[in-house]
Structures are given as C-alpha cells and as structure tokens.
C-alpha cells in the first residue's frame, strides 16, 4: 500500500491544519474565559525567572487581566527562531558578543555578574569555604576541565567564556561540551570540572558552589522582540519591564 498523490499533499499540509486548529481552539477557550489576547514569553533554557521579571509579570497581569500570559523555557538559539516565526512575542536571554539576529530588537534590562561553578565536593569549593574572609586565588581552577553546553545551543558562548577564563588567569585542561543544561548540572555535581555562569541559573547552591571571578566581565540580560511584531500587548509589556 502507498499514499496517493492527494494523500501525500494532505500529509505535507496537515501539520499546518493541526496548528490552525489548536490556535482556533485556544482563541475560543480564551474568549469564553474573558481573555482576548495572548502574550507568549520565552526564557533562555538554564535560567530562572529573575525577581525583577517576576515583579514586572505580576504588575502586567494586574493591569492587563484580559491578556493570557504563557511563559516557556527553551534553548537559546530556539528563542530567536520562535521570535522570527511568531511563536514567541518576547524573549529573555543573555547577550553574547557576535550573536546578531536581524529583525529583532533588544534592550538591556540587567547586568549580571559571572561566577565559576563547581560541585560542593570539588577541592576548589572546599578551598572557598576556608577562605570566605579573604580573597580566593581563582587560579586554583587551573588544570580543571571547562564544562560548556554545545555551540549549537548557545552560539559564541565558548569564546566569551574562554575570554573570562583568560582574564582571570584560569587555564582549563580540556573543554567538554554537554548536550543540555541538565547534563552540565550533573557533570558539575559529579566533579567533572567547572563552568562559568551567573547566579540566576537553575543550578542550586545546595549542590553547586559559586566562586566570584576576580576580574569581572559583566554579561547583559536582555529582552528581545521582533521589529515587525503585530501583538499590541508587546509594547505594553516592554514598557512595564523597561519603564
């Protein structure tokens, strides 16, 4: 048995039919609940909702009770694909030098400090415990393996983080790339090396020790949105986040 030409045509177009059906269902369901608009917000995978964003979301929801707010986490590169496709209205992500996305605007909303992350049982973490009242020699991480997520997840993160290491005199023994942030988290807990991140990551201080970098290269947390967006709620939301 095989599909006819008509069947093949239907098979190729059916995902669009399913998507339209889902969107129609959502509109009808929201209308019945008094909601007349949807705002889809994406947050970079591996990061949490910051206190500032939480407060802005609370304020926006109180002032716009007829707008449905959907918040999802997804990989860095996927955020920008969904902004371009219209699946997301706004996104929150770190700004890495060299990552330029045409037709997408952005504003810096927060400057974050970076830390070296190691598992609680790592010798560097134990050294930090004993030097809480004195500056720690960050070079204790020399010879450790540097842990990163794959380049395809966050383009240009490798060069940025290596520059941070070099600025602080840290010379990694090797670089290992994790397929996702959860794997990276587990590698840190297992003592397989160190990572460079900010404190608003998903990595709990119950399992991970955060060591301040001596020479900070601050990184920016930004809000992104399409230049040609048609969702009028986006402007209102941006004004709430960036008054």
N, C-alpha and C positions, 0 to 999 in steps of 0.2 A: 504494500500500500504506500502511496505517496500523496502529498498535497497537490491539489490542482493549482493553477496559476492564481485563481481567485483566493484560494486558501493561503497561499504564500503572501499575497498582498495584504490579506486580513491579519496574518501573523505579524508582519512587519509593522503594521499600524496600531495593533491592539494595545501596546504599552501607552500610546497617546490617549487612546479611548479610556483606559483604566485611570490614567492621571486626571483626565477631564471629569470622569465620573466621581473620583474621590474629591476633587475640588468643588464640584457641584453639591455633593453630599455635605461637605464642610460648610458651604455657604448657607444651605438650607438649615442645617443644625444650628449654626451660629445665629441666624435670623430668628429662629424660634427661642433663643436664649437672650435676645436683645442685643446681640453683638453684630455690628455692621462692617467691621474691618478687622484685618489680621496683620500683625507685625511679627515677622519671623526674624529671630535674633540668633546669630551663631557665635560661639565662643571657641577659641583655639583649644583643641584637644590637649590635655595635660595641664590645663589651668582651671581655676575655680572662679566663681563669681566674686569679684572683689567687694569689700564693704561699700566703696563709692558707687559701684554699679548696682548693688543691692538697694541702696538708698534711692538712686535715680529710678530704678524699676518700680519701687514702692510709690514714689511720688507720681510717676507717669500713670500707673494703674489707677490711683485715686482720682487723677484729673481726667482720665480717658476711660471710663468704665464700659464704654461700648466697643472697645478695641480688644480683641483676643491677642494675648502675648504668648508666643511659642519660643522657648529657648532650647537650643540643642548644642552639644559639643561635637565637633568634627575636626579631622586633620587640617592643619594649616593650609595646605595647597587647595584642599577641597572647599574651604571657606570662600576663596576667591572664584572658584568655578561656579559655586552656587550663587554668589552675588551677581556674576555675569549672566547666569541663566534665569535669574529672577526667583530662585527658590528661597533665597535669603534677602531680607531688606537691609539689614545692617549686620556687621560682624565686629568682634573684638579680638585683636591678635597683637602679638609683638611685632615691632618694626625691625627688620633686618636690612642693613645696607645692601643695595644691589637688587633687592626684590621690588620690581616696578610692575604695577598692574594697570594697564591702560583702562581708561573709562571708569576708574574707581577713585573716589575722593577719600581723604582721611584726615583726621585731626588727632594730635597727641593729647591724651587725657591724663596720663600719669607717667612719671619717670620712676623706674624700678631699679633697685639695687640688685646686683648679682652675687651669688654665693657659690662656693664649692660644696657639693653634696657628697657625703659618704655614708655608708651604713654605720649604725650605732657602735658596732664592734670593731670597726676599722681602726688601726693604730692612730690615724690622723684624728679621728673622733675622740679617742681616749686621750690623746695629747691635748686636744682642745679643752677637755674637761679640767685638766690640770693647769691650764693657762688662761682661765676665764678673767683673771685680774691683770693680765699682761698681754701685750700684742703677741699673736702667734706667728711663727715663721711659716708662712704659707708654702714655702718650698718643701715642706715635709711631704707634699704630694708628688714630688719628683719621683719618677720611676713607677708611679701608679698608671694604670690604663685609663684613658679618657673614654667615657661612655656617651654616645650620641644616638639620637634617632636618625633613621635613614634620610639621605639628602632628598629623596623623592617626597618625604613628608614635610620637611621644612627646608626649602632651598636656601643656600648661603649661610645656614646656621653654623656649619663646620668652620668656615674661615673666620666668622665673627668670634666664636668661642675659642679657637686657637689663638687669635689675637689677644683675647683676655688672658689666656694662659701665659703667653709670652710676656705680656705687660707685667705679670706678677711673678715672673721668673719660674713658672711651672713648666717642666719638660716631661710630657707624658711618654710612657714607654711604648704604648701602642694605642690605636683608636679602634674601638669596637662599635658597630652600628646595630642598634636594636630595631626590630620591625615595628615597634609601637612603644608608647609611653609606659604601659603596664609592664612590659618586659624589661624596660630600662629600670623601673622601680624595683623589680625583683632582683635584677643584677646588682643594684646598689645594696639591697638588703643582704645579698649573698656575699658582699665584699669583693666584687669583681672589678672595682675601680671607682672613679669619681665622675661626677657630672657638674656642669655649670648651669644654674638656673636661678630664677627669682623665688621669693617666698610664697607667692600666690599659686604655686604648683599644687598638684594633687598629692604630693609626697608628704606624708605625715611626719611630724617631728618625733612621734613615738618610735619610728623605725629609722629615721634619717637625721644625721647631724648637719646643720647648715654652718659653714665656716665663712665668715666675711672675707672678701678679697681685699688685699692691701691697697691695690691700685684699681680703683673702680672705673669701669667703662659702662656708664649707665645705659640702660636699654629702655625704649619707649613702648608703652602700652597704648594702643590706638583704637579708634572707632573708624570703620570703613563702611562706605555705602556707594552704590552705583551713581554715576553722574546723571544718567538718563532715567533714574527711578521714577515711577508714577505713583507710588504709595505716599499719600499726603501725610500719613502718620509718621513717616521717617523724619521729616523736618522738625515736627514737634518733639520727637524722641531725642534727636540730636541736641536741640535747644535745652532739653532737660538735663542731658548728660554733660553738655558743654555750655553752660549758661553764659 
